[in-house]
Amino acid sequence: MRSILLSGGSGKRLWPLSNDSRSKQFLKVLHGPEGNPESMVQRVWRQLNSAGLASQALIATSLPQVEILTSQLGDDVKLVVEPERRDTFPAIALAASYLYSVESVSLSETVAVLPVDPFVEKEFFEVLTTLPEMLDKSGADLALMGVVPTYPSEKYGYIIPQSSSSSGSGNEYVHVAKFQEKPCESDATLMIEQAALWNCGVFAFKLEYLINLLIEMELPIQYDEMLKQYGRLQKISFDYQVVEKANQVIAIPYNGFWKDLGTWNTLTEEMGTPVVGKGWITDDSHDTHLINELNIPVAVLGLSGVVVAVSPDGILVSDKEASPRIKEIVKNEDQRPMYEERRWGCYRVLDYTRNEAGGEVLTKRICISAGKNLSYQYHLLRNEVWTVVSGSGELILDGKRRTISQGDTVIIDKSMLHSVRAVTELEIIEVQIGSQLIEEDIVRVSTEWQDIVQTYMKHV
């Protein structure tokens, strides 16, 4: 079985920590097995490894998330990157074309698709591994995993089984009659009485099924051609384009722990500590959580049932039950992300101003992990001044190599090629001055340090 994990969307429901480049699955607010901070994507990848599924898995993602996925999961994770965000059907079609034409996966192979952030236990993956067998037994086009509900939730979609559904031995699967999106509580209660399941977004098909579907839709099945034509694919979910049109769909019940951590009130229920970062919550505050990413203390006094989230992107103080409303409040907010994780470390925006002449000044604090390096790059719209705050590293500036350490200053003019590798963890204050200060103003020449040294360094 091959697995496709979907990680393409941007997130606003966990603002101010989540933004266009750092969705909810990348927030390190959970506790790993050894008590270390862990994100949702790190947790599910660890679980996939434990289940022996990670080596046969790839992640379908969008370009803004490539750096943070590499940072959190390492360089070995296999990524299929959308040229642009176009919903789940195009993303799955792109990944399927990669499996078919690049990896030459057999058309009879089962492909399972799941979100990158399910909060589940190991039993979930044990059920996941039964999908190929259930597809073979049933002869169905699609096999879904459905969670046995524990209460009539209005937040989830429901899988409604056929009333006279014949199932495999031991009630291994049910035949699906229809789907219902987020019903009211009374309707959800009636559906549960009909043995309905929560739709957790997990499904499987034979690769042949989707490849044939792409051929019928006159869409490319070669990966390179799919990339070229990606912009003409309709923006539509896999559910609407495929699942609801399939002739035979079965569902495998999963009667175990499953939770959607998509809002602050649900996420805080699974945090190992009420305080993350610098700050305090007084003893007369109950069911209250503080998540602080800034280096200034935050105090919460006498407030119960509250979440306080502080980041460079903003500050949220909310009643937990009201916290899902933040998505509507910030839906039109287009502020640039003030914090990003990259494959080499992270950066935080400290200040941004525009002077009277129309020029822009942006100040960042950059942290490069030991042994990592920035790409060999240049800019067209800005000059930069670096001041090394701590650590040591090797700098290559227009082909000349030297060491830098605490207190050193580096001036980088427009069009000057530059890269730095951290010998020890390296912190730099970077001041950008230019007409337009955007992340897109980076022309990358090379990424790997050895290639930079061997190809571009001047030997004098």
DRENDO-1510 file (C-alpha; in Angstrom, 1 decimal, always signed):
<recs>
REC; n; res; u; v; w
REC; 1; MET; +0.0; +0.0; +0.0 .
REC; 2; ARG; +1.1; +3.5; -0.8 .
REC; 3; SER; +0.0; +6.5; +1.2 .
REC; 4; ILE; -0.6; +10.1; +0.2 .
REC; 5; LEU; -0.7; +12.6; +3.1 .
REC; 6; LEU; -2.4; +15.9; +2.2 .
REC; 7; SER; -0.8; +19.1; +3.5 .
REC; 8; GLY; -1.6; +21.9; +1.2 .
REC; 9; GLY; -3.9; +24.4; +2.8 .
REC; 10; SER; -3.2; +27.5; +4.8 .
REC; 11; GLY; -4.6; +28.0; +8.3 .
REC; 12; LYS; -6.3; +30.8; +10.1 .
REC; 13; ARG; -8.3; +28.9; +12.8 .
REC; 14; LEU; -5.3; +28.9; +15.0 .
REC; 15; TRP; -4.3; +32.5; +14.4 .
REC; 16; PRO; -2.0; +34.2; +15.5 .
REC; 17; LEU; +0.3; +31.1; +15.4 .
REC; 18; SER; -0.9; +29.8; +12.1 .
REC; 19; ASN; -0.5; +31.6; +8.9 .
REC; 20; ASP; -0.1; +31.0; +5.1 .
REC; 21; SER; +3.3; +29.3; +5.6 .
REC; 22; ARG; +2.7; +27.7; +9.0 .
REC; 23; SER; -0.6; +25.9; +9.2 .
REC; 24; LYS; -1.9; +24.2; +12.3 .
REC; 25; GLN; -0.1; +20.9; +11.7 .
REC; 26; PHE; +3.3; +22.6; +12.2 .
REC; 27; LEU; +2.7; +24.2; +15.6 .
REC; 28; LYS; +4.9; +22.6; +18.2 .
REC; 29; VAL; +2.5; +22.6; +21.1 .
REC; 30; LEU; +2.1; +18.9; +21.7 .
REC; 31; HIS; +4.3; +16.6; +23.8 .
REC; 32; GLY; +6.3; +13.9; +22.2 .
REC; 33; PRO; +7.0; +10.5; +23.8 .
REC; 34; GLU; +10.0; +11.9; +25.6 .
REC; 35; GLY; +8.3; +15.1; +26.7 .
REC; 36; ASN; +9.8; +17.1; +23.8 .
REC; 37; PRO; +7.7; +19.7; +21.9 .
REC; 38; GLU; +6.1; +18.1; +18.9 .
REC; 39; SER; +3.9; +19.3; +16.0 .
REC; 40; MET; +0.9; +17.4; +14.6 .
REC; 41; VAL; +2.8; +16.5; +11.4 .
REC; 42; GLN; +5.8; +15.2; +13.4 .
REC; 43; ARG; +3.5; +13.1; +15.5 .
REC; 44; VAL; +1.7; +11.5; +12.6 .
REC; 45; TRP; +5.0; +10.9; +10.8 .
REC; 46; ARG; +6.4; +9.2; +13.9 .
REC; 47; GLN; +3.3; +7.0; +14.1 .
REC; 48; LEU; +3.6; +6.1; +10.4 .
REC; 49; ASN; +7.2; +5.1; +11.0 .
REC; 50; SER; +6.1; +2.9; +14.0 .
REC; 51; ALA; +3.4; +1.3; +11.8 .
REC; 52; GLY; +6.0; +0.6; +9.0 .
REC; 53; LEU; +4.2; +2.9; +6.6 .
REC; 54; ALA; +6.4; +5.9; +6.3 .
REC; 55; SER; +8.8; +4.4; +3.7 .
REC; 56; GLN; +5.9; +4.0; +1.3 .
REC; 57; ALA; +4.3; +7.4; +2.0 .
REC; 58; LEU; +4.6; +10.8; +0.3 .
REC; 59; ILE; +3.2; +14.2; +1.2 .
REC; 60; ALA; +1.3; +16.3; -1.3 .
REC; 61; THR; +1.9; +19.9; -0.4 .
REC; 62; SER; +2.1; +23.5; -1.6 .
REC; 63; LEU; +5.2; +25.5; -2.3 .
REC; 64; PRO; +5.0; +27.7; +0.8 .
REC; 65; GLN; +5.1; +24.5; +3.1 .
REC; 66; VAL; +8.2; +22.8; +1.5 .
REC; 67; GLU; +10.7; +24.5; +3.8 .
REC; 68; ILE; +8.9; +23.9; +7.0 .
REC; 69; LEU; +8.1; +20.2; +6.1 .
REC; 70; THR; +11.8; +19.6; +5.4 .
REC; 71; SER; +12.7; +21.4; +8.7 .
REC; 72; GLN; +10.4; +19.3; +10.8 .
REC; 73; LEU; +10.6; +15.9; +9.1 .
REC; 74; GLY; +14.1; +15.9; +7.5 .
REC; 75; ASP; +15.4; +15.8; +4.0 .
REC; 76; ASP; +14.4; +12.2; +3.3 .
REC; 77; VAL; +10.6; +12.8; +3.3 .
REC; 78; LYS; +9.2; +12.5; -0.2 .
REC; 79; LEU; +7.2; +15.6; -1.3 .
REC; 80; VAL; +5.0; +16.2; -4.4 .
REC; 81; VAL; +4.6; +19.9; -4.6 .
REC; 82; GLU; +1.6; +21.7; -6.3 .
REC; 83; PRO; +2.7; +24.6; -8.6 .
REC; 84; GLU; -0.3; +26.4; -7.1 .
REC; 85; ARG; -3.1; +25.6; -4.5 .
REC; 86; ARG; -6.1; +24.0; -6.3 .
REC; 87; ASP; -8.0; +21.9; -3.7 .
REC; 88; THR; -7.7; +18.2; -2.9 .
REC; 89; PHE; -8.7; +16.6; -6.2 .
REC; 90; PRO; -5.9; +18.3; -8.2 .
REC; 91; ALA; -3.4; +17.5; -5.4 .
REC; 92; ILE; -4.3; +13.8; -5.3 .
REC; 93; ALA; -4.3; +13.6; -9.1 .
REC; 94; LEU; -0.8; +15.1; -9.2 .
REC; 95; ALA; +0.4; +12.6; -6.6 .
REC; 96; ALA; -1.2; +9.7; -8.4 .
REC; 97; SER; +0.5; +10.7; -11.6 .
REC; 98; TYR; +3.8; +10.8; -9.8 .
REC; 99; LEU; +3.3; +7.3; -8.4 .
REC; 100; TYR; +2.3; +6.0; -11.8 .
REC; 101; SER; +4.8; +7.6; -14.2 .
REC; 102; VAL; +7.8; +8.4; -12.0 .
REC; 103; GLU; +7.8; +5.6; -9.4 .
REC; 104; SER; +6.1; +3.0; -11.8 .
REC; 105; VAL; +3.8; +1.8; -9.1 .
REC; 106; SER; +1.6; -1.1; -10.2 .
REC; 107; LEU; -1.9; -0.2; -11.3 .
REC; 108; SER; -3.2; -2.8; -8.9 .
REC; 109; GLU; -1.6; -1.1; -5.9 .
REC; 110; THR; -3.9; +0.3; -3.2 .
REC; 111; VAL; -3.4; +4.0; -2.6 .
REC; 112; ALA; -4.5; +5.4; +0.8 .
REC; 113; VAL; -5.1; +9.2; +1.3 .
REC; 114; LEU; -5.2; +10.8; +4.7 .
REC; 115; PRO; -4.8; +14.2; +6.2 .
REC; 116; VAL; -1.4; +15.1; +7.6 .
REC; 117; ASP; -2.7; +16.0; +11.0 .
REC; 118; PRO; -5.0; +13.3; +12.4 .
REC; 119; PHE; -4.8; +13.1; +16.2 .
REC; 120; VAL; -5.1; +9.4; +16.7 .
REC; 121; GLU; -3.5; +6.4; +18.4 .
REC; 122; LYS; -1.7; +3.4; +16.9 .
REC; 123; GLU; -5.0; +1.4; +16.4 .
REC; 124; PHE; -5.9; +3.9; +13.7 .
REC; 125; PHE; -3.0; +2.8; +11.6 .
REC; 126; GLU; -3.8; -0.8; +12.2 .
REC; 127; VAL; -7.2; -0.2; +10.6 .
REC; 128; LEU; -5.6; +1.8; +7.8 .
REC; 129; THR; -3.5; -1.2; +6.8 .
REC; 130; THR; -6.7; -3.3; +6.3 .
REC; 131; LEU; -7.9; -1.0; +3.4 .
REC; 132; PRO; -6.3; -3.1; +0.6 .
REC; 133; GLU; -7.9; -6.3; +1.8 .
REC; 134; MET; -11.3; -4.6; +2.2 .
REC; 135; LEU; -11.1; -3.2; -1.4 .
REC; 136; ASP; -10.3; -6.7; -2.7 .
REC; 137; LYS; -13.1; -8.4; -0.7 .
REC; 138; SER; -15.8; -5.9; -1.6 .
REC; 139; GLY; -14.8; -5.0; -5.2 .
REC; 140; ALA; -15.7; -1.4; -4.4 .
REC; 141; ASP; -14.3; +1.6; -6.2 .
REC; 142; LEU; -13.4; +3.3; -2.9 .
REC; 143; ALA; -12.9; +2.4; +0.7 .
REC; 144; LEU; -13.3; +5.0; +3.4 .
REC; 145; MET; -12.4; +4.9; +7.1 .
REC; 146; GLY; -15.2; +6.2; +9.3 .
REC; 147; VAL; -15.0; +7.0; +13.0 .
REC; 148; VAL; -17.7; +5.5; +15.2 .
REC; 149; PRO; -19.2; +8.7; +16.8 .
REC; 150; THR; -19.1; +9.2; +20.5 .
REC; 151; TYR; -21.7; +12.1; +20.5 .
REC; 152; PRO; -23.9; +13.9; +17.9 .
REC; 153; SER; -21.3; +16.5; +16.7 .
REC; 154; GLU; -22.3; +19.4; +14.4 .
REC; 155; LYS; -18.7; +19.9; +13.4 .
REC; 156; TYR; -18.1; +16.8; +11.3 .
REC; 157; GLY; -19.4; +15.2; +8.1 .
REC; 158; TYR; -21.2; +11.9; +8.3 .
REC; 159; ILE; -21.0; +8.7; +6.3 .
REC; 160; ILE; -24.5; +7.1; +6.0 .
REC; 161; PRO; -24.6; +3.4; +5.4 .
REC; 162; GLN; -27.2; +1.6; +3.4 .
REC; 163; SER; -30.1; +0.5; +5.6 .
REC; 164; SER; -29.8; -3.1; +4.4 .
REC; 165; SER; -26.0; -2.9; +4.1 .
REC; 166; SER; -24.4; -6.3; +3.8 .
REC; 167; SER; -20.9; -6.3; +5.3 .
REC; 168; GLY; -17.9; -8.5; +5.3 .
REC; 169; SER; -17.4; -11.2; +7.9 .
REC; 170; GLY; -17.3; -9.7; +11.4 .
REC; 171; ASN; -18.8; -6.4; +10.2 .
REC; 172; GLU; -15.5; -5.4; +8.6 .
REC; 173; TYR; -17.2; -2.9; +6.3 .
REC; 174; VAL; -20.5; -1.3; +5.3 .
REC; 175; HIS; -21.8; -0.1; +2.0 .
REC; 176; VAL; -22.2; +3.7; +1.8 .
REC; 177; ALA; -25.6; +5.2; +0.8 .
REC; 178; LYS; -24.8; +8.9; +1.0 .
REC; 179; PHE; -22.8; +11.6; +2.8 .
REC; 180; GLN; -24.1; +14.5; +5.0 .
REC; 181; GLU; -22.1; +17.6; +5.8 .
REC; 182; LYS; -22.2; +19.1; +9.3 .
REC; 183; PRO; -25.8; +18.4; +10.3 .
REC; 184; CYS; -27.6; +20.0; +13.2 .
REC; 185; GLU; -27.5; +18.1; +16.5 .
REC; 186; SER; -30.9; +16.5; +16.2 .
REC; 187; ASP; -30.2; +15.3; +12.6 .
REC; 188; ALA; -26.8; +14.0; +13.8 .
REC; 189; THR; -28.5; +12.0; +16.6 .
REC; 190; LEU; -30.8; +10.4; +14.0 .
REC; 191; MET; -27.9; +9.5; +11.8 .
REC; 192; ILE; -26.0; +7.9; +14.7 .
REC; 193; GLU; -29.1; +5.8; +15.3 .
REC; 194; GLN; -28.7; +4.6; +11.7 .
REC; 195; ALA; -25.1; +3.6; +12.4 .
REC; 196; ALA; -23.6; +6.6; +10.6 .
REC; 197; LEU; -19.9; +7.3; +11.0 .
REC; 198; TRP; -17.9; +10.5; +11.2 .
REC; 199; ASN; -16.0; +11.2; +8.0 .
REC; 200; CYS; -12.4; +11.6; +9.0 .
REC; 201; GLY; -11.1; +12.2; +5.5 .
REC; 202; VAL; -9.4; +8.9; +5.0 .
REC; 203; PHE; -10.0; +6.8; +1.8 .
REC; 204; ALA; -8.3; +4.4; -0.5 .
REC; 205; PHE; -8.6; +3.2; -4.1 .
REC; 206; LYS; -6.6; +1.1; -6.6 .
REC; 207; LEU; -4.2; +3.3; -8.6 .
REC; 208; GLU; -5.8; +2.0; -11.8 .
REC; 209; TYR; -9.2; +3.5; -10.7 .
REC; 210; LEU; -7.8; +7.1; -10.5 .
REC; 211; ILE; -5.6; +6.8; -13.6 .
REC; 212; ASN; -8.5; +5.6; -15.7 .
REC; 213; LEU; -10.6; +8.5; -14.3 .
REC; 214; LEU; -7.9; +11.0; -15.3 .
REC; 215; ILE; -7.9; +9.5; -18.8 .
REC; 216; GLU; -11.7; +9.8; -19.0 .
REC; 217; MET; -11.5; +13.4; -18.0 .
REC; 218; GLU; -8.8; +14.0; -20.7 .
REC; 219; LEU; -6.2; +15.0; -18.0 .
REC; 220; PRO; -2.6; +14.0; -18.2 .
REC; 221; ILE; -1.3; +10.9; -16.4 .
REC; 222; GLN; +2.4; +11.7; -16.9 .
REC; 223; TYR; +3.7; +13.7; -13.9 .
REC; 224; ASP; +5.7; +16.2; -16.0 .
REC; 225; GLU; +2.7; +16.9; -18.2 .
REC; 226; MET; +0.4; +17.2; -15.2 .
REC; 227; LEU; +2.7; +19.8; -13.7 .
REC; 228; LYS; +2.6; +21.8; -16.9 .
REC; 229; GLN; -1.2; +21.6; -17.1 .
REC; 230; TYR; -1.9; +21.9; -13.4 .
REC; 231; GLY; -3.4; +25.4; -13.7 .
REC; 232; ARG; -6.3; +24.2; -15.9 .
REC; 233; LEU; -7.5; +21.6; -13.4 .
REC; 234; GLN; -10.7; +22.6; -11.7 .
REC; 235; LYS; -10.5; +23.8; -8.1 .
REC; 236; ILE; -12.6; +21.1; -6.5 .
REC; 237; SER; -12.4; +18.7; -3.6 .
REC; 238; PHE; -11.8; +14.9; -4.1 .
REC; 239; ASP; -15.1; +14.3; -2.3 .
REC; 240; TYR; -17.2; +16.2; -4.8 .
REC; 241; GLN; -15.2; +15.2; -7.9 .
REC; 242; VAL; -14.8; +11.5; -7.1 .
REC; 243; VAL; -16.2; +10.1; -3.9 .
REC; 244; GLU; -19.8; +11.3; -4.3 .
REC; 245; LYS; -19.8; +10.1; -8.0 .
REC; 246; ALA; -18.4; +6.6; -7.4 .
REC; 247; ASN; -20.6; +3.6; -8.1 .
REC; 248; GLN; -19.5; +1.5; -5.1 .
REC; 249; VAL; -18.2; +2.9; -1.9 .
REC; 250; ILE; -17.6; +1.1; +1.3 .
REC; 251; ALA; -16.6; +2.3; +4.8 .
REC; 252; ILE; -14.5; +0.5; +7.4 .
REC; 253; PRO; -15.6; +1.5; +10.9 .
REC; 254; TYR; -12.8; +2.7; +13.3 .
REC; 255; ASN; -13.9; +2.4; +16.9 .
REC; 256; GLY; -11.0; +4.2; +18.5 .
REC; 257; PHE; -9.6; +7.5; +19.6 .
REC; 258; TRP; -9.8; +10.3; +16.9 .
REC; 259; LYS; -9.9; +14.0; +17.4 .
REC; 260; ASP; -9.8; +17.0; +15.1 .
REC; 261; LEU; -7.4; +19.6; +16.6 .
REC; 262; GLY; -8.5; +22.4; +14.2 .
REC; 263; THR; -9.4; +25.0; +16.8 .
REC; 264; TRP; -7.9; +26.4; +19.9 .
REC; 265; ASN; -10.5; +24.8; +22.2 .
REC; 266; THR; -9.8; +21.3; +20.9 .
REC; 267; LEU; -6.0; +21.8; +20.6 .
REC; 268; THR; -5.6; +23.0; +24.2 .
REC; 269; GLU; -7.3; +19.8; +25.4 .
REC; 270; GLU; -4.3; +17.8; +24.2 .
REC; 271; MET; -1.5; +20.1; +25.3 .
REC; 272; GLY; +0.7; +18.6; +28.0 .
REC; 273; THR; +1.1; +21.8; +29.8 .
REC; 274; PRO; -1.0; +25.0; +30.3 .
REC; 275; VAL; +1.9; +27.3; +29.6 .
REC; 276; VAL; +4.1; +27.2; +26.5 .
REC; 277; GLY; +6.7; +29.9; +26.4 .
REC; 278; LYS; +7.4; +32.8; +28.8 .
REC; 279; GLY; +4.7; +33.6; +31.2 .
REC; 280; TRP; +2.4; +32.7; +34.1 .
REC; 281; ILE; -1.2; +31.6; +34.8 .
REC; 282; THR; -2.4; +32.1; +38.4 .
REC; 283; ASP; -3.8; +29.2; +40.4 .
REC; 284; ASP; -7.3; +30.8; +40.4 .
REC; 285; SER; -7.4; +30.4; +36.6 .
REC; 286; HIS; -9.0; +27.0; +35.5 .
REC; 287; ASP; -8.9; +25.4; +32.1 .
REC; 288; THR; -6.8; +28.3; +30.8 .
REC; 289; HIS; -3.9; +28.0; +28.4 .
REC; 290; LEU; -1.1; +30.4; +27.4 .
REC; 291; ILE; +1.0; +29.9; +24.3 .
REC; 292; ASN; +3.7; +32.7; +24.0 .
REC; 293; GLU; +6.3; +32.8; +21.2 .
REC; 294; LEU; +7.7; +36.1; +22.1 .
REC; 295; ASN; +10.6; +36.8; +24.5 .
REC; 296; ILE; +8.5; +39.0; +26.8 .
REC; 297; PRO; +6.5; +37.6; +29.7 .
REC; 298; VAL; +2.8; +37.3; +29.6 .
REC; 299; ALA; +0.7; +37.0; +32.8 .
REC; 300; VAL; -2.9; +35.7; +33.0 .
REC; 301; LEU; -4.7; +36.4; +36.2 .
REC; 302; GLY; -8.0; +35.0; +37.4 .
REC; 303; LEU; -9.4; +34.0; +34.0 .
REC; 304; SER; -10.9; +30.6; +33.4 .
REC; 305; GLY; -11.8; +28.8; +30.1 .
REC; 306; VAL; -9.6; +31.2; +28.2 .
REC; 307; VAL; -6.8; +30.8; +25.6 .
REC; 308; VAL; -4.1; +33.4; +25.2 .
REC; 309; ALA; -1.9; +33.0; +22.1 .
REC; 310; VAL; +1.0; +35.4; +21.4 .
REC; 311; SER; +3.2; +35.5; +18.4 .
REC; 312; PRO; +4.9; +38.0; +16.1 .
REC; 313; ASP; +1.7; +37.9; +13.9 .
REC; 314; GLY; -0.6; +39.1; +16.7 .
REC; 315; ILE; -2.2; +38.4; +20.0 .
REC; 316; LEU; -5.4; +36.4; +20.7 .
REC; 317; VAL; -7.3; +36.5; +24.0 .
REC; 318; SER; -10.5; +34.4; +23.7 .
REC; 319; ASP; -13.0; +32.4; +25.6 .
REC; 320; LYS; -12.2; +28.8; +24.4 .
REC; 321; GLU; -15.7; +28.2; +23.1 .
REC; 322; ALA; -15.6; +31.4; +21.1 .
REC; 323; SER; -12.1; +30.7; +19.7 .
REC; 324; PRO; -13.3; +29.1; +16.3 .
REC; 325; ARG; -14.8; +32.5; +15.4 .
REC; 326; ILE; -11.2; +33.9; +14.8 .
REC; 327; LYS; -11.2; +32.4; +11.3 .
REC; 328; GLU; -14.0; +34.8; +10.3 .
REC; 329; ILE; -12.3; +37.8; +12.0 .
REC; 330; VAL; -9.0; +37.4; +10.2 .
REC; 331; LYS; -10.2; +35.9; +6.9 .
REC; 332; ASN; -9.3; +39.1; +5.0 .
REC; 333; GLU; -6.0; +39.7; +6.8 .
REC; 334; ASP; -3.2; +39.7; +4.3 .
REC; 335; GLN; -0.2; +40.6; +6.6 .
REC; 336; ARG; +3.0; +38.9; +5.6 .
REC; 337; PRO; +4.0; +36.0; +8.0 .
REC; 338; MET; +6.1; +37.4; +10.8 .
REC; 339; TYR; +7.6; +34.0; +11.7 .
REC; 340; GLU; +8.7; +31.2; +9.4 .
REC; 341; GLU; +10.5; +27.9; +9.8 .
REC; 342; ARG; +12.9; +26.9; +7.0 .
REC; 343; ARG; +15.0; +23.8; +6.2 .
REC; 344; TRP; +18.0; +25.6; +7.8 .
REC; 345; GLY; +16.3; +27.1; +10.9 .
REC; 346; CYS; +13.8; +29.9; +11.3 .
REC; 347; TYR; +13.4; +33.7; +11.2 .
REC; 348; ARG; +11.3; +36.2; +13.1 .
REC; 349; VAL; +10.4; +39.7; +11.8 .
REC; 350; LEU; +11.3; +42.3; +14.5 .
REC; 351; ASP; +10.3; +45.5; +12.8 .
REC; 352; TYR; +9.0; +46.9; +9.5 .
REC; 353; THR; +8.9; +50.6; +8.5 .
REC; 354; ARG; +8.4; +52.7; +5.3 .
REC; 355; ASN; +10.3; +56.0; +5.1 .
REC; 356; GLU; +9.1; +59.3; +3.6 .
REC; 357; ALA; +10.9; +58.6; +0.3 .
REC; 358; GLY; +8.9; +55.3; -0.1 .
REC; 359; GLY; +11.7; +53.0; +0.8 .
REC; 360; GLU; +11.2; +50.0; +3.1 .
REC; 361; VAL; +13.2; +48.8; +6.1 .
REC; 362; LEU; +12.7; +45.3; +7.5 .
REC; 363; THR; +14.6; +43.9; +10.5 .
REC; 364; LYS; +14.8; +40.1; +11.1 .
REC; 365; ARG; +16.3; +37.8; +13.7 .
REC; 366; ILE; +17.6; +34.8; +11.8 .
REC; 367; CYS; +18.6; +31.5; +13.5 .
REC; 368; ILE; +20.6; +29.0; +11.5 .
REC; 369; SER; +21.0; +25.5; +13.0 .
REC; 370; ALA; +24.5; +24.1; +13.3 .
REC; 371; GLY; +25.6; +22.4; +10.1 .
REC; 372; LYS; +22.9; +24.0; +8.0 .
REC; 373; ASN; +23.3; +26.8; +5.4 .
REC; 374; LEU; +21.4; +29.4; +3.4 .
REC; 375; SER; +21.2; +28.9; -0.3 .
REC; 376; TYR; +23.8; +30.8; -2.5 .
REC; 377; GLN; +21.5; +33.7; -3.6 .
REC; 378; TYR; +21.3; +37.3; -4.5 .
REC; 379; HIS; +18.6; +40.0; -4.5 .
REC; 380; LEU; +17.5; +42.6; -7.0 .
REC; 381; LEU; +15.4; +45.0; -4.9 .
REC; 382; ARG; +17.3; +45.3; -1.6 .
REC; 383; ASN; +20.6; +45.7; +0.2 .
REC; 384; GLU; +21.2; +43.9; +3.5 .
REC; 385; VAL; +23.3; +44.4; +6.6 .
REC; 386; TRP; +24.0; +41.4; +8.8 .
REC; 387; THR; +25.2; +41.6; +12.4 .
REC; 388; VAL; +26.2; +38.3; +14.1 .
REC; 389; VAL; +24.6; +38.1; +17.5 .
REC; 390; SER; +25.9; +34.7; +18.5 .
REC; 391; GLY; +27.6; +31.6; +17.2 .
REC; 392; SER; +30.1; +31.2; +14.3 .
REC; 393; GLY; +29.9; +30.3; +10.7 .
REC; 394; GLU; +31.5; +30.3; +7.2 .
REC; 395; LEU; +30.5; +33.1; +4.8 .
REC; 396; ILE; +30.8; +33.1; +1.0 .
REC; 397; LEU; +30.3; +36.5; -0.4 .
REC; 398; ASP; +30.7; +36.9; -4.2 .
REC; 399; GLY; +33.0; +33.9; -4.3 .
REC; 400; LYS; +35.2; +34.9; -1.3 .
REC; 401; ARG; +35.1; +32.7; +1.8 .
REC; 402; ARG; +35.7; +33.8; +5.4 .
REC; 403; THR; +34.6; +33.0; +8.9 .
REC; 404; ILE; +32.2; +35.1; +10.9 .
REC; 405; SER; +31.4; +35.2; +14.6 .
REC; 406; GLN; +29.7; +37.3; +17.3 .
REC; 407; GLY; +30.1; +41.0; +16.7 .
REC; 408; ASP; +30.9; +40.8; +13.0 .
REC; 409; THR; +29.1; +42.9; +10.4 .
REC; 410; VAL; +28.5; +41.9; +6.8 .
REC; 411; ILE; +27.3; +44.4; +4.1 .
REC; 412; ILE; +25.5; +42.8; +1.2 .
REC; 413; ASP; +24.6; +45.0; -1.8 .
REC; 414; LYS; +22.1; +44.2; -4.5 .
REC; 415; SER; +23.2; +41.4; -6.9 .
REC; 416; MET; +26.0; +40.2; -4.5 .
REC; 417; LEU; +25.9; +36.4; -4.3 .
REC; 418; HIS; +26.0; +35.3; -0.7 .
REC; 419; SER; +25.6; +32.2; +1.6 .
REC; 420; VAL; +26.5; +31.3; +5.1 .
REC; 421; ARG; +26.9; +28.0; +6.9 .
REC; 422; ALA; +26.5; +27.7; +10.6 .
REC; 423; VAL; +29.4; +26.0; +12.4 .
REC; 424; THR; +27.6; +26.4; +15.7 .
REC; 425; GLU; +24.1; +27.6; +16.0 .
REC; 426; LEU; +24.2; +31.1; +14.4 .
REC; 427; GLU; +22.0; +34.1; +15.2 .
REC; 428; ILE; +22.1; +37.1; +12.8 .
REC; 429; ILE; +20.2; +40.4; +12.9 .
REC; 430; GLU; +19.4; +41.2; +9.3 .
REC; 431; VAL; +18.4; +44.7; +8.2 .
REC; 432; GLN; +16.9; +44.9; +4.7 .
REC; 433; ILE; +16.7; +48.2; +2.9 .
REC; 434; GLY; +15.0; +48.5; -0.5 .
REC; 435; SER; +12.1; +49.5; -2.7 .
REC; 436; GLN; +10.1; +46.3; -2.1 .
REC; 437; LEU; +10.9; +43.8; +0.6 .
REC; 438; ILE; +9.4; +40.5; -0.3 .
REC; 439; GLU; +10.5; +36.9; +0.2 .
REC; 440; GLU; +10.1; +36.4; -3.6 .
REC; 441; ASP; +13.1; +38.7; -4.1 .
REC; 442; ILE; +15.5; +35.8; -3.8 .
REC; 443; VAL; +17.4; +34.4; -6.8 .
REC; 444; ARG; +18.8; +31.0; -5.7 .
REC; 445; VAL; +21.9; +29.8; -7.6 .
REC; 446; SER; +22.7; +26.7; -5.5 .
REC; 447; THR; +21.4; +25.0; -2.3 .
REC; 448; GLU; +24.0; +22.4; -1.2 .
REC; 449; TRP; +27.0; +23.8; +0.7 .
REC; 450; GLN; +29.5; +21.4; -1.0 .
REC; 451; ASP; +28.2; +22.5; -4.4 .
REC; 452; ILE; +28.5; +26.1; -3.5 .
REC; 453; VAL; +32.1; +25.7; -2.3 .
REC; 454; GLN; +33.3; +23.6; -5.2 .
REC; 455; THR; +31.5; +25.5; -8.0 .
REC; 456; TYR; +31.3; +29.2; -6.9 .
REC; 457; MET; +34.1; +29.9; -4.5 .
REC; 458; LYS; +37.0; +31.8; -5.9 .
REC; 459; HIS; +40.3; +30.0; -5.2 .
REC; 460; VAL; +42.9; +32.6; -4.6 .
</recs>
